Amino acid sequence: MRRTESIANRLREVLLDGRWIANTNVKDQIESISWQQAVQKVDSLNTLAALTYHLNYYLGGVLNVFKGGELEIRDKYSFDLPPIRSERDWQSLIEDFLSNSEEFIEHVASLEEQKLDEPFVDKKYGSYERNLEGVIEHSYYHLGQMALINKMILGGNN
């Protein structure tokens, strides 16, 4: 299996349909809740909606680079979630996340192998492979938070 396919499979696992490492994935965590649960605060933790937006923000930013654009995302904006005031707002965010996830994974799978060793935008950011591995690690980190927050909201029945 090519390295790009392996990385794409790992992304698919954490974002959309895997169960091997965490026995869940981001899609499972967000599709199983209502918009009210998505915006429910648990202590000082981020909401599930904010974490979904955050992950999607980075996927969209890297997708822009894949499509020949600039790296325009900035950490300070990564939690600037527009208000979620209805099920439609929540479903729209979910659909955007799922669409970006699919497109992101497709781009990774179709990358030429040598691209993984090239600098990502600028040498200071490391290689494409290092950044893609970072997206996987970042996604698992927030998936863990989502699973715990979901358990707190649903009273441990999730």
C-alpha positions as CSV (number, residue, x, y, z in Angstrom):
1,M,0.0,0.0,0.0
2,R,1.3,3.5,-0.9
3,R,2.0,5.8,2.0
4,T,-0.6,8.3,0.8
5,E,-3.3,5.6,0.8
6,S,-2.2,4.5,4.3
7,I,-2.5,8.1,5.6
8,A,-5.8,8.5,3.9
9,N,-7.1,5.3,5.5
10,R,-6.0,6.6,8.9
11,L,-7.8,9.9,8.3
12,R,-11.0,8.0,7.2
13,E,-10.7,6.0,10.4
14,V,-10.7,8.9,12.8
15,L,-13.0,11.2,11.0
16,L,-15.6,9.1,9.3
17,D,-15.9,5.4,9.8
18,G,-13.1,3.8,11.8
19,R,-13.4,1.9,15.0
20,W,-10.0,0.3,15.4
21,I,-8.2,2.6,17.8
22,A,-10.9,4.5,19.6
23,N,-14.0,2.3,18.9
24,T,-15.6,5.5,17.5
25,N,-15.0,8.3,15.1
26,V,-15.9,12.0,14.8
27,K,-18.8,11.4,12.6
28,D,-20.4,9.0,15.1
29,Q,-19.9,11.5,17.9
30,I,-21.6,14.4,16.1
31,E,-24.4,12.6,14.2
32,S,-25.8,11.1,17.4
33,I,-26.6,14.4,19.1
34,S,-29.1,17.2,18.8
35,W,-28.2,20.8,18.2
36,Q,-29.0,21.6,21.8
37,Q,-26.6,18.9,23.0
38,A,-24.0,20.2,20.5
39,V,-24.0,23.7,22.1
40,Q,-24.4,22.5,25.7
41,K,-21.5,23.7,27.9
42,V,-20.0,21.2,30.3
43,D,-18.0,23.2,32.9
44,S,-15.2,25.1,31.1
45,L,-14.9,22.6,28.2
46,N,-15.5,23.4,24.6
47,T,-18.9,22.4,23.2
48,L,-19.2,19.6,20.7
49,A,-20.2,22.2,18.1
50,A,-17.1,24.2,18.8
51,L,-14.8,21.2,18.5
52,T,-16.6,20.2,15.2
53,Y,-16.0,23.7,13.9
54,H,-12.4,23.6,15.0
55,L,-11.6,20.4,13.2
56,N,-13.4,21.5,10.1
57,Y,-11.6,24.8,10.1
58,Y,-8.2,23.1,9.8
59,L,-9.5,20.6,7.2
60,G,-10.8,23.5,5.1
61,G,-7.6,25.4,5.5
62,V,-5.4,22.5,4.3
63,L,-7.8,21.7,1.5
64,N,-7.3,25.2,0.3
65,V,-3.6,24.5,0.0
66,F,-4.3,21.2,-1.8
67,K,-6.3,23.2,-4.3
68,G,-3.4,25.5,-5.0
69,G,-4.4,28.3,-2.6
70,E,-2.5,29.9,0.3
71,L,-2.4,28.7,3.9
72,E,-4.8,31.3,5.2
73,I,-6.0,29.7,8.5
74,R,-4.8,31.1,11.8
75,D,-5.1,29.4,15.2
76,K,-6.7,32.5,16.8
77,Y,-9.7,32.0,14.5
78,S,-10.1,28.3,14.8
79,F,-12.8,28.4,17.5
80,D,-14.8,31.3,16.0
81,L,-17.9,29.2,15.6
82,P,-20.9,31.1,14.2
83,P,-24.0,30.7,16.5
84,I,-25.8,27.4,16.3
85,R,-29.4,28.3,17.0
86,S,-31.3,25.4,15.3
87,E,-31.1,21.9,14.1
88,R,-30.6,23.3,10.6
89,D,-27.5,25.3,11.8
90,W,-26.1,22.1,13.4
91,Q,-26.8,19.9,10.4
92,S,-25.2,22.4,8.1
93,L,-22.0,22.3,10.2
94,I,-22.1,18.5,10.2
95,E,-22.6,18.4,6.4
96,D,-19.7,20.8,5.9
97,F,-17.5,18.8,8.1
98,L,-18.4,15.5,6.4
99,S,-17.9,17.0,3.0
100,N,-14.6,18.5,3.8
101,S,-13.5,15.2,5.5
102,E,-14.3,13.2,2.3
103,E,-12.6,15.7,0.0
104,F,-9.6,16.0,2.3
105,I,-9.2,12.2,2.4
106,E,-9.6,12.0,-1.4
107,H,-6.9,14.6,-1.9
108,V,-4.5,12.8,0.4
109,A,-5.1,9.4,-1.3
110,S,-4.4,10.9,-4.7
111,L,-1.2,12.7,-3.7
112,E,2.0,11.6,-5.4
113,E,4.2,9.8,-3.0
114,Q,7.1,12.3,-3.4
115,K,4.8,15.1,-2.3
116,L,4.8,13.7,1.2
117,D,8.5,14.5,1.5
118,E,8.2,18.1,0.2
119,P,7.8,21.1,2.5
120,F,4.2,22.0,3.4
121,V,3.8,25.6,2.2
122,D,7.1,26.7,3.9
123,K,10.0,24.7,5.2
124,K,9.2,26.0,8.7
125,Y,6.0,23.9,8.7
126,G,7.8,20.6,7.9
127,S,6.8,18.1,5.2
128,Y,3.4,17.2,3.9
129,E,3.7,13.9,5.7
130,R,4.4,15.5,9.0
131,N,1.5,17.9,8.7
132,L,-0.9,15.1,7.6
133,E,0.2,13.0,10.6
134,G,-0.4,16.1,12.7
135,V,-4.0,16.3,11.4
136,I,-4.5,12.7,12.4
137,E,-3.1,13.3,15.9
138,H,-5.1,16.5,16.3
139,S,-8.3,14.7,15.2
140,Y,-7.8,11.9,17.7
141,Y,-7.0,14.4,20.5
142,H,-10.3,16.2,19.9
143,L,-12.2,12.9,19.2
144,G,-11.3,11.9,22.8
145,Q,-12.6,15.1,24.1
146,M,-15.8,14.7,22.1
147,A,-16.4,11.2,23.4
148,L,-16.0,12.3,27.0
149,I,-18.2,15.4,26.6
150,N,-20.8,13.2,24.9
151,K,-20.7,10.9,27.9
152,M,-21.1,13.8,30.3
153,I,-24.1,15.2,28.4
154,L,-25.8,11.9,27.9
155,G,-25.1,10.8,31.5
156,G,-22.6,8.1,30.7
157,N,-25.0,6.1,28.4
158,N,-23.0,6.8,25.3
